[in-house]
Amino acid sequence: MSPSQTDFIDLLTQAGGLKSASLVRIGVLLRKEGLLQVGGRGPHAPRLSFDDAVTIFIGATVADHTTDAPAVVRQYSNLAVNMEAVSRVKGAAEIIGSARTFRDFLVNSIFSIDFARTVFEIRINRTFPEARVVFYGKYFHETYSPSAVAQLYFSDPNAKRTLCVQSWVFIPGGIITQLAGLVTRYEPTPEDFQDSL
């Protein structure tokens, strides 16, 4: 049986050091706005789909305030992939596939265990609509050095950048692997976290 939305929120709370009450409130607001499946409670709660997992993930990691979560999910879901950057990273086109937005990319890829293991971290700018997925370079470069990374960029091409202090959220690859494990019911092994240490 797939996990519930509540299971996923609980894991995000533990893994990300987030406040449980805030995440529950975000879940309620996202449901009210029609951004999450609705259903019963407890054992009758809706099962977690990849789409719901991405919605909760974006809302929880980007929103400064719980009330901002629905607007943030709508905005950051539609960040466009920078295809020029994709063309410069060996193997990136295969990972991107047909996805052209941040949401599509996450739904298609992020909850695959094989994919999650390649992620060093996900960086999301909370003050300007952009995100980066940073991979361990050893998966994309023929000559690997420990410091090598490959990045995919997502942004809103219509947003006007202003001079302000940047506020980034960094989600480590180990957390991505835990979340992927919950969604797919995979049990992570110590090897899944060795690069994150």
N, C-alpha and C positions, 0 to 999 in steps of 0.2 A: 504494500500500500504506500502511495506517495505521501510525503509529509504535509502537514497543514500549514497555512499561512502563519499560525501562531508558533509552530515549531521553528520556522524560518526566522521570525522576529526574535524568538528566544536566542537562537544561535548568533544573530547579528548583535544582540545585546552583549553576549559573552565575548564574542570574538573582537568586536570593535570597541568595547568599553563604553557602549552607549547606554543611556538610561532606558530601562524597560518601559517606564510610564510614557516617555516621549515616543518610543517606537509604537506602542499600542495606540497612542493618540494619532500618530501618522497613519497607521493602518485604518483606523476608523474614518479619518478624513478622506483617504484615498478611496475607500469603499463608498462613502457618501457621494463622491464626485464621479462614481461609475468607473474608476480606474482599476478596481480589483473585483474579482468574482465575489458575489454575496451568497450567503447560505446560512446554515444553522450554526450552533455553538458546539464546543467540545468535540465528540466523535462525529458529529454531523457537520462540522465546519468544512468549508470548501477545501479540496485538496489543492496543493500548491502546483501551479503550472509554471513553466519557464517564464511566461509573460508576467505573471504575478510576482515572481521572484525578482525580476528585473525592475518592476515598478517599485517594490518595497526597497530594493537596493539603492535605486536612484534617490527616492524620497528621503531615505534615512541618512545617506551619506552627503547629500548636497544641501538640503534645507537648513537654513540658519534657525528658523523657528518652525514648530510643527505646523502652524497655519500656512506656511509657505509651500508645504510639500506638494499639493496638487499642481500648482503653477510651475514649480521646479521640475516635476516629472514631465509635464507637457513640453517645457522648453528644452530640457536636456535630452529627452528621448529623441528629439528631432535634430540633434547636432549632426552635421554632415561629415562624412569621412573625407579626409584630404587625400584625393586620389594621386596627387603628385608625390606625396610622401610614401604612399603604398608602392608606387613604381620604383622607389629607391631602396626598398627593403626586400632582400631575397626571400621568397616564400610567402610574403605578406598577401599577395593577390589570392593565394589559395585559402588563407585564413579569412580574409574579408568575404570571399565568395560573392554572393549577390547582394550582400548588405550594403546599404548606402547611408544608414543613420546609426548613431550610437546605440539606440535601442535594438534595432535589427541585429547589429553585430553582437550585442550581449546575449540576446535571446538565442541566436544561432550557435554561439561559440562558448560563452563564458562558463556554462555549466557542464561542459565536457571535461572529464577528468584529464584526458590527454592534453587538452588545450590548457586547462588550469595550471598544470605543472610547468608550462613554458612561461607563465606570467610572473614577472618580477614584482610589479605593482601596477595599480591603476591610479592615475592622478586626475583629480577633478578640481577645476578652478571654480570656487564658489562666488567669486566677484565678477567673473566674465564667463560667458557660456562656452567653455572649451573643456576637452578631456583628452587624456593620453593613456594609451595602454602600452606599458613598457615590458618587453620580453627579455629573457636571458639571451644574450647574443649567441650562445653556443647552439641555439636552435636555428639561427638564421645566417650565421657567418661561417664560411668554410674554415677560416683560421680564427679560432676562438681564444679570446683572452678573458680573464675573470671580470674585467671591467667593461667588456663590450656589451652593449644593449641595443635593441632595435625598438623603435617606437612607431605607433600609429596615432595619428592626430584626428580629432573630431572637433568641429567648431560651428558656430552660427555665422555664415558668410555675410549676413545683414547686420550683425551687431557692430556697434561703434565702440572701439576701445577707448577708454578714458584713463587719465592718469590717476591711479589709486593704488592703495596697498593691495597686493594680490593675496588671496586667501585660498590655499590649496589643501585638499584632503588627499591623503596617501593611503591606499588600501593595499597592504602587503599580499604577495602571492600566496602565502600560507593561509590567509583568511579566505582568499578566493577558492583555494583547494577545499577548505572546510565547507564552504557554502555549496560548492559543486558536489561534494560528498553527500551533503544532506539532501539536495534536490534529486540526486540520482541513486541515493541509498548505497553509495560506495563508502567503504570504511577506509579512511586515509591511513597510510602506514608512515613510520618515522622517515622513510626515504622521501616522502612527499614534501617534507619540511626542511630537508637538509640544506637546500640552497637559500632558505629564508633566514637561517641562523647567522 
